[in-house]
Amino acid sequence: MRVLVAGASGAIGARLVPQLIAAGHEVIGTFRSPASAERVRALGAEAVTLDLLDAPAVRKAVLEGQPDAIVHQATALKDLRFSRNFDRGFAQTNRLRTEGTDALLAAAREAGVRRFVAQSFASYRYAREGGPVKTEADRLDPNPLPSTRQSQAAMRYLDQAVTDAGGSALRYGGFYGAANDGLVEPVRKRQFPIVGDGGGISSFVHLDDAAAATVLALERDAAGIYNIVDDDPAPAREWLPVLANALGAKPPRRVPRWLARLVAGEAAVMIGTEARGASNAKAKRELGWELRYPSWRQGFVATYTATAPSDGGQPDRAARARHSQT
Ligand SMILES: NC(=O)c1ccc[n+]([C@@H]2O[C@H](COP(=O)([O-])OP(=O)(O)OC[C@H]3O[C@@H](n4cnc5c(N)ncnc54)[C@H](OP(=O)(O)O)[C@@H]3O)[C@@H](O)[C@H]2O)c1
């Protein structure tokens, strides 16, 4: 197949392109900033600069590229900074998930491209009721927190638009598997605490496993919603100390809910104490997906113990040794 990957230079795109090529596909890889061109070429793709918010340009790229399939992996999260206003940090990503999805779907329709897979998100979206782990059939949170409403609406929009068009929306877990993963610096600096009882559940997925599931969704012409998460949804009180240990950091701090609400806002309290995880049973059953890292328990260790901190130094082995003795 000839596959157009929008967002080929991103965290997931850069893992997906080589896996597609290894499986025998041809890839047109799009990116936004000129600096990403070389990266995309080095991955083995035809590199095309494209702003998904420029609908005529999207139409031109799809009509000229003549792909058999399109994968939408474009987000704008590189410079995401912690903010009490969740939606502010996601504003551009929300546009990529709504306007960008519309532009790609319209171009796909016009060019006769039937296979369409798009990036969605599983964690912190399901209704905060009932059991800790949710399937695709369970309902999404009917009352998202005010500071997250636009982001939740944009993800719902993408899920609906893509599946209405006969494509698949992959609700990925929290990505990890790279030295610069978003959680690395805050956990290293002890800025990511266990809130309250730390009972909020997270679902993670290693980037290589997420890319493998995406290749399968394309090849099997999957339609519908799929949770692409590992086998081990877990509360923050379990995964955070393991991540800190793998990074050679001190154990996470513990803070009461009222303090977290004051400092970090409602969304941080919800994620840390009430969020539900996701089940991958459907993706395994229908896509035949097998995970290299079935649990973050092995994945964090495999990723981060081999990773130097971003200041260029060696991991703090002394700190790690200290922690592992406690
Ligand atoms: N499920 C998850 O947990 C999840 C999901 C997404 C991201 N993240 C995390 O967020 C961090 C940043 O993600 P990232 O490295 O993928 O970077 P990113 O800034 O989110 O960019 C992703 C891709 O989208 C492209 N892009 C950005 N704006 C675009 C636009 N207007 N039109 C078309 N394409 C556009 C980027 O191109 P350029 O490279 O040229 O800018 C890149 O190829 C990473 O740590 C990642 O793991 C997590």
The ligand as a MOL file (V3000), in Angstrom:
LIG
                    3D

  0  0  0     0  0            999 V3000
M  V30 BEGIN CTAB
M  V30 COUNTS 48 52 0 0 0
M  V30 BEGIN ATOM
M  V30 1 N -1.1500 9.2980 23.5490 0
M  V30 2 C -0.2310 10.0770 24.0770 0
M  V30 3 O 0.2060 9.9170 25.2200 0
M  V30 4 C 0.3820 11.1810 23.2520 0
M  V30 5 C -0.1650 11.5820 22.0320 0
M  V30 6 C 0.5070 12.5570 21.2790 0
M  V30 7 C 1.6830 13.1250 21.7670 0
M  V30 8 N 2.1520 12.7050 22.9710 0 CHG=1
M  V30 9 C 3.4210 13.2100 23.5050 0
M  V30 10 O 3.5530 14.6030 23.2870 0
M  V30 11 C 4.9230 14.9060 23.0470 0
M  V30 12 C 5.0210 15.6830 21.7330 0
M  V30 13 O 4.5150 14.8670 20.6780 0
M  V30 14 P 5.2310 14.7740 19.2410 0
M  V30 15 O 6.6890 14.5660 19.4330 0
M  V30 16 O 4.4900 13.8090 18.4200 0 CHG=-1
M  V30 17 O 5.1290 16.2650 18.6750 0
M  V30 18 P 3.9000 17.1160 18.1300 0
M  V30 19 O 4.2850 18.5650 18.1920 0
M  V30 20 O 2.6560 16.7250 18.8170 0
M  V30 21 O 3.8560 16.7520 16.5350 0
M  V30 22 C 3.2910 15.5650 16.0360 0
M  V30 23 C 3.3260 15.6100 14.5260 0
M  V30 24 O 2.3350 16.5100 14.0460 0
M  V30 25 C 2.9310 17.4360 13.1180 0
M  V30 26 N 2.2060 18.6920 13.1420 0
M  V30 27 C 2.1970 19.6330 14.1040 0
M  V30 28 N 1.4210 20.6850 13.7140 0
M  V30 29 C 0.9070 20.3450 12.4890 0
M  V30 30 C 0.0500 21.0020 11.5730 0
M  V30 31 N -0.4790 22.2150 11.8060 0
M  V30 32 N -0.2320 20.3700 10.4170 0
M  V30 33 C 0.2850 19.1620 10.1200 0
M  V30 34 N 1.1120 18.4870 10.9460 0
M  V30 35 C 1.4140 19.0880 12.1190 0
M  V30 36 C 4.3610 17.5530 13.5950 0
M  V30 37 O 5.2060 18.0680 12.5570 0
M  V30 38 P 6.6070 18.8180 12.9630 0
M  V30 39 O 7.5160 17.7540 13.5420 0
M  V30 40 O 7.1280 19.3230 11.6880 0
M  V30 41 O 6.2350 19.8650 13.9500 0
M  V30 42 C 4.6550 16.1080 13.9220 0
M  V30 43 O 4.9300 15.3770 12.7730 0
M  V30 44 C 5.6820 13.5680 22.9820 0
M  V30 45 O 6.2960 13.3570 24.2340 0
M  V30 46 C 4.5860 12.5610 22.7530 0
M  V30 47 O 4.8910 11.2640 23.2730 0
M  V30 48 C 1.5330 11.7590 23.7210 0
M  V30 END ATOM
M  V30 BEGIN BOND
M  V30 1 1 1 2
M  V30 2 2 2 3
M  V30 3 1 2 4
M  V30 4 1 4 5
M  V30 5 2 4 48
M  V30 6 2 5 6
M  V30 7 1 6 7
M  V30 8 2 7 8
M  V30 9 1 8 9
M  V30 10 1 8 48
M  V30 11 1 9 10
M  V30 12 1 9 46
M  V30 13 1 10 11
M  V30 14 1 11 12
M  V30 15 1 11 44
M  V30 16 1 12 13
M  V30 17 1 13 14
M  V30 18 2 14 15
M  V30 19 1 14 16
M  V30 20 1 14 17
M  V30 21 1 17 18
M  V30 22 2 18 19
M  V30 23 1 18 20
M  V30 24 1 18 21
M  V30 25 1 21 22
M  V30 26 1 22 23
M  V30 27 1 23 24
M  V30 28 1 23 42
M  V30 29 1 24 25
M  V30 30 1 25 26
M  V30 31 1 25 36
M  V30 32 1 26 27
M  V30 33 1 26 35
M  V30 34 2 27 28
M  V30 35 1 28 29
M  V30 36 1 29 30
M  V30 37 2 29 35
M  V30 38 1 30 31
M  V30 39 2 30 32
M  V30 40 1 32 33
M  V30 41 2 33 34
M  V30 42 1 34 35
M  V30 43 1 36 37
M  V30 44 1 36 42
M  V30 45 1 37 38
M  V30 46 2 38 39
M  V30 47 1 38 40
M  V30 48 1 38 41
M  V30 49 1 42 43
M  V30 50 1 44 45
M  V30 51 1 44 46
M  V30 52 1 46 47
M  V30 END BOND
M  V30 END CTAB
M  END
